[in-house]
């Protein structure tokens, strides 16, 4: 996984690495260089509390059980 260094010395941590380390915005990370010259990144401390995303907050709120065909007809203005 390659990434590009910005003029400010910043890089984006690839999603696969963020997922593997369970990193979220606000997490602290520590960088080290091992004997072979490889850079190693470690997660520091506990994971910060995350707000649910807008879809997660709305999930399970509907009381009406729509049939797909009826809902699509309503959304298309056919009902």
C-alpha positions, 0 to 999 in steps of 0.5 A, spaced: 500 500 500 503 506 497 501 513 499 504 520 497 507 524 502 504 532 502 509 538 502 507 538 510 510 531 511 503 528 512 500 521 509 494 518 509 494 511 513 490 506 508 483 504 510 486 497 511 491 499 516 486 503 519 481 497 520 486 492 522 488 497 528 481 499 529 483 507 528 478 512 528 478 520 527 481 522 534 485 516 535 493 517 537 498 513 534 505 512 535 511 511 530 517 507 530 523 505 526 525 498 527 532 495 526 531 493 519 529 500 518 521 499 517 516 504 520 512 501 525 505 504 527 502 503 534 495 505 536 496 509 543 490 508 548 483 507 548 479 508 542 475 515 542 467 515 543 464 515 536 458 518 534 453 514 530 453 516 523 446 519 520 444 512 518 445 508 524 441 514 528 435 512 523 436 505 523 430 501 526 425 508 526 420 506 521 413 503 524 410 502 517 412 496 513 412 498 506 412 493 500 418 494 495 413 495 489 409 500 493 414 504 496 418 505 489 411 507 486 410 512 491 417 515 490 416 515 483 409 518 483 405 513 481 401 512 487 
